[in-house]
Each structure stands twice: as structure tokens, then as C-alpha cells.
Amino acid sequence: MTLPELLAVAAVALGAFAQAATGMGFSLIAAPVLIAVFGPHRGVPMVLVLAVVSSLLPLSRDWRHARQRDVGRLLLPAILGTPVAAWALRAVDTRLLALAAGCGVLIGVVLLARGVRSSFLSSPKGAWLAGLGSAGLNVIGGVGGPPIGLYAANAGWAVRDTRATLHAFFLVQNLVTAAVLGFVLPPWTTVAALAFGAAAGMVSAPRLHARAVRAGVLAVSCAGGVTLLGSALA
């Protein structure tokens, strides 16, 4: 196994851990590395397939806590916006896609780190904006989490409800996006790493301090976004 492949496996395991423990983070952590290693056109569909599994495993335990109405409110614009974004971006150069994905990750990290809060984000119009923004970022680089994370941060949900709601949203969104872009089977090593990371995250979730997990996710996501930008500009 080459060094880039080892980095991809490590990123998938860490991303799956963060996803299971917090409800988001898999794509933010794993997508920049997988896209840098496999290229945007293979890496993005690969991220989406793995992201579906990373949400499915913890949701199988916590599905009762998912806020179904909020999931539907966010999914409607995300699903409607996905084919439009895919059509609009189908002929864009791969280097530009990687550059856009890296910028999307870094912008999302900065906003989340600053704890952006707004009454607009928790309104129906805010849900549409979050869903459409997530659809666009998911098509560009498999990183649709930041807009949904901002919405959830403003919603004031309980921790367990937040995790389950995010898992349910990302499960359906990534499945729809993968169906639009096409499925790419990931290497078996990344699947094994995902299973290990998700299991560790599910066991650790009740014991982890939310602020510590969030800070770690943002730090690794920032490093991944910088790496993706470097690969696009090299």
C-alpha cells in the first residue's frame, strides 16, 4: 500500500469516528484526502458511497431520535438541487472542481469554528438555503456538511437528537447524490477502516466531550481543505 493510500485509509477511519460520535464530519475529513488521492471524478462518488455507510451504521442504533420533520425540511431543497448542480457542473475542469471543493471546506470550517448563529438560519427560508448549499457542495466535492451543520447549530436540538437527525439527512442526501453522479466502489481497505472508525465512534460517543470532538473535527477538516487546495494548484 502506497503512502497516499495509507493516508486515505486513515482519513476514512477518522472521518467515520467523527461521524458516529457527532453526527457529521465524515465528508469534511475524508473527502479532501480521497479526492486528492483518486481525483475529483472518482473521489467524489467514492466519498458519497462511504458516507452513506458512515451514517447508516450509527443511525441503525439511534434512528428513533431523528427529527423526521426537520430531516424532510432540509432534504427537499437538497434533493431538488442535486441534479441541477450536477448538470451545471458537468463540464467544469477537474482542477477547478478540486479548487472549489477545497474552498468550500475551508469556508465551512471557518463559519462553524466562529459559531455563526442567525435566526434566519432556523427559519424555513434558512432550511432551503442550507439544503441548496449542501447540494452544491456535495456535488462539487462530497462535502455537503457545513450548511447543514450551521442550521443544526442554530436549532437548539438535544445532542442525541442532533446526531440522529444529521445521520438521517446525510444518509438520504448522499444516496441521492451518488445515484445522480454514479457509484464508484471504494477499495476494501477504506471500507474496513470505515467499519473500525464507526464502531469506535459509536462506543465512544456517550463519553466524549462535545467541544473536544468538534475542535478535532474542525482542525483535521482545515488540514484536509488545505491539502485539497494544494493538489489543485500544484
Summary of the structure (lengths in Angstrom):
residues: 234
radius of gyration: 15.8
end to end distance: 23.6
largest distance: 48.5
contacts: 902
relative contact order: 0.23
helix: 85%
strand: 0%
